[in-house]
Amino acid sequence: MSDLSPVSAPLDGRRVVVRGSGSIGQRHARVLAMLGADVATWPVRPRAGASDSSGPAVHILDDASGPAALAAADLVVVATDTARHVRDTIEALDAGTGRILVEKPLAPTAAAAQPLASHPRARDVWVAAPLRAHAGFRHLLTLVDVVGRPASAHVRCQSWLPDWRPERDYRASYSARADEGGVLRDLVHELDYAEVLFGRPSTLAAHLDHAGPLDIEAEQAATLLWQTATATVTCRLDYITRPPTRGITIHGPEGSLEWDLPTATVTHLDATGRATTRSFPADLDRDTIMATQARAALEVTPGAAPAQRHTAGAPATLAEGLATLGLCDHARAIS
């Protein structure tokens, strides 16, 4: 794990509960503890190894001690199965916790998330969007208008699902399940950041592929095309590509931009073809990204102005998470 000693003040005294102790829940807990927070995990099911001994101590809760911990927490991270996200978030809000950070996707569908959307404390909910915490993305956001309008963009996130967790049968993962997985839910971060860059789609066309080399029920690939007020965007999401590729290319009348995640670089070509490339090596460390997101979730409010949230690398608001989930629902409906 990286040294996450922060330049700004540590999170000493901040109380955090991580609901769920799978791999993502354990990573959240470890990163928050390294930042100085007082962290406890509340597993859905008792499990060995819920705490990582390689990092600072993390308390383990159970069903008897968990509810009281929710009430006292400054932040609750919901990292349970997707089908439980809404229920676990509402439980924490009703208990009185300060803020919630819900892992993606927010729910299987936008309709399933409506009980949360109508909750009186919905304004206190963040939706995980770690790509917003990349320094490369925040740099890209400052340059996106430089290429001029109208723009065209191609978003890509393509990889080989069996390589994600080689020690586990990918067919047993949530990614393979039609009700919780598939590339639209799994790779929803790509749709989220595209909306930050270009705004909400006014039109959408979609093609989903369920057939392919993987033996899974969920869609293995999705190709989307949409229009916004400032850009035409194509997007390719799939589980069936080797070697992997991830990033965005933007073209306009005054030049082009490319954000390449595997190399953590942003390249700007001006109208004459002169290239300027900046590298962001810290973006290659997943814990550093999660630390930026976690700090912003505690120090910035979801009601803050978009510019403040984007500069801090904050997650998506609940409204933004619901809008992106609705885009996924629409793509499935029309494909």
Salt bridges, closest charged atoms under 4 A:
ASP38 OD1 - HIS59 NE2 3.01
ASP52 OD2 - ARG30 NH1 3.16
ASP88 OD1 - ARG84 NH2 2.86
ASP94 OD1 - HIS119 NE2 2.71
GLU103 OE2 - HIS28 NE2 2.80
ASP124 OD2 - ARG121 NE 3.05
ASP145 OD1 - ARG149 NH2 2.96
ASP169 OD1 - ARG171 NE 3.01
GLU180 OE1 - ARG177 NH2 2.82
ASP186 OD1 - LYS104 NZ 3.01
GLU190 OE2 - ARG246 NE 2.71
ASP192 OD1 - ARG132 NH2 2.77
GLU195 OE1 - ARG200 NH1 2.24
ASP209 OD1 - HIS207 NE2 2.71
ASP209 OD2 - ARG236 NH1 4.00
ASP238 OD2 - ARG236 NE 3.12
GLU258 OE2 - ARG156 NH2 3.01
ASP260 OD1 - ARG156 NH2 3.36
ASP270 OD2 - ARG274 NE 3.22
ASP283 OD2 - HIS134 ND1 3.76
ASP287 OD1 - ARG27 NH1 2.44
GLU299 OE2 - ARG295 NH1 3.12
GLU320 OE1 - ARG132 NH1 3.17
GLU320 OE2 - ARG309 NH1 3.46
ASP329 OD1 - ARG332 NH2 2.56
